[in-house]
Amino acid sequence: MTYLSLTKDALKIMSAMLGAMFISACSSTTKSGTYAPHLQVNNKVTNSHYFQSIDLSCEQQASDMDKFAQQSGQASQYLATAKVMLRCVNHIQFAKGHPDADKALRLMAMSLLNLVKGGDIDGAQIALKKIQSTFPNKDLYFADYSSFFDTASALLNHQKLSRQQMAALNISANLRTEIQRHQHWLSH
């Protein structure tokens, strides 16, 4: 009995130490660099814009946390990962020609998927609107060439979509079948 209580106490202490390490790592990811593209005008090089770039250490931390969340499968890990991913791109303006725009779009998309996996559907809907407003007319494609935005819309808004709207979405056949099965059982 004493051994079991010591083990529980040891687990609590180790969990607290692990949490403290995550928190301390989060505070060290606030720096970001700038990128200045150059234009050649009359053989003179001039700076056209300054772009704030994504902090590489924040991106690496988000990647490491994502791998851990995938392994653990815990909702709390997915949510923590999503927050870090979003923090990596917050307060950066991704104007046309920004060198990190594709990277930011992928980070934001992965954060949305992690919010869904973590069960924060309201947060995922907010993230989807932000991604769509930040990157209008852009999309990502999965390995089966299904659309990220269509997939996210189907996952988050399938109750509001008509059959015709669902049919028009570029989503995987498996997702389409699962949504139809879900809708069938809800209506019968």
N, C-alpha and C positions, 0 to 999 in steps of 0.2 A: 504494500500500500504506500509506503514511504517512497519507494522507487518511482511509482507512477506519478505521485504528486511532484517529485523533483523533475521528472521528465516534462510535465505540463508547465512547471515554472520555467524550465530551461527553454522550452518552445516559446513561451511568452516573451522572455528576455531576448531571444534570438529574433523574434518577429519585430520587437521594438527597435533593435539595433538595425535590422534590415530596413525598416521604415525610415529611421533616421538617416541611413545612407542614401536612400532615394531622395529624401527631402534636401539633404545637403548637396546632392548632385544637381538637383533642379535649380538651386540658386546660382550655380556656376555657369549657367548657359545663357547669360544675358548679352554677351558681346556679339556684335555683328560687324562685318566689314562693309566696304563700299566697293562698287565696281564702276569705273568710269570709262565708257566707250569713247573712242576718239573718232572725229571726222577729219578728213583731209580736205581742206579748202585752200586753193591757190598754193599748194605745197606747204601749208602750215597746218600743224596738228592742233585741233582744239577739242576741249571736252564738251560733249553735247549734253549729257545728263549724268547725274550721279545716282546709281542704284544701290539701295541697301540690300546686301546679300543675306541669305539664310546662314545662320551660325552653324558651322560644321559640327561643333561639339554637341549642339542641341539635336541636330539631325542624327548623329551617331547614337546619342542616348535614346532617341525615339526608336531607332532601328533595333537597338539592343532590348529595349523594353517590349517591343512588338514581338520579337523572337521568344522572349520569356512568356508573354501573354499567350502566344500560340501554343507553347508547351504546356502551360498550366491550365489553360482553358477557363480561368476564373474571371467572372464578370468584372470584379474590381480591378484586375490587371488590365483588361481591355479599356476600361474607362480611364485609368491613369495614363495609359499609353496614348489614348486619344487626346487627352488634355495636353500632354507634352508635344504631340505633333502639331496641335493647333497653336500652342505657344511659340513654336519655332517660326511660324509664318505671321503671327499677329503683329500689327503695326508696321507691316511692310507693304508698300504700294507696288503692285505688280502691273506697271504700265506696259503698253505695247513695247516689245523689244527687250523686256527685262530678262537678263540671262538665267535667272532662277525660276522663271514662270512655270516651266514644265515640272521641275522638282517640287515646287509649291503645290501645284495641282495634284500631283501624286500623293504628297503628304496629307493634304486636306481630304482627298478621297479615302486614303487609308484610315484617317481619323474618323470619318463618317462610318466606315465599315466597322471599326472598333466600337463606336458608340452603339451601333445596332447589336453587335455581339455582346456588349455589356448591358444591353437592355434599356438604354436611354434613348427611347424613340423620339421624344420631344427635342432632345439635344441634337439628334441626327437630322431631324427636319429643319432645325435652325441652321445646322452646318450645311445642309444641301442648298438652302436658299443663299447662304453666304458664298458657297463655291460657285453657284450659277451666276451670281451678281459679279463676283471677282473675275471669273473666266467665262464671259458670254461667248457663245459660238465655238467653244472648245469641248472636247470630250476625250475620254480614255476608253480603251477597248480591252476586254479580257481576252484570254487565249482563244476562246471560241468566237471572237469578234463581236460579242454582244457589248452593248453600250453601257458604260458606267452610269451615266445619268438616267438612262431608261431603267436600268436595274434598280438604282436607288429609288426612283419614283415608284416603281412597281412594289418594292419592299415597304416603302413608307406610306403609300397612298392607295394601295390596291382596293380598299373598301370604297373609295370615291371614284374609281375608274370604271367606265362602262366596258362591256365586252369588246366593243369596237376600239376603244382607246387601248385596252390591254393587247388586242391583236396587232395594233400598230407599233407597239414597243419592241425595240430590238433587245430582247432579253433571252437568256438561255432557255432551251426547251424544258430542262429540269425545273427551273424556277416557275415557268409558265404552268407546268403540270401541277406543281405544288400549290400555287396560288389558286388554281381552278379547283383542286381537291379541297382546299381550305374553305373557299367560298361555297362549294357544294354542301359541305357538312354544316356550315353556319346557316344555310338556308333550308335545310331539311331536318 
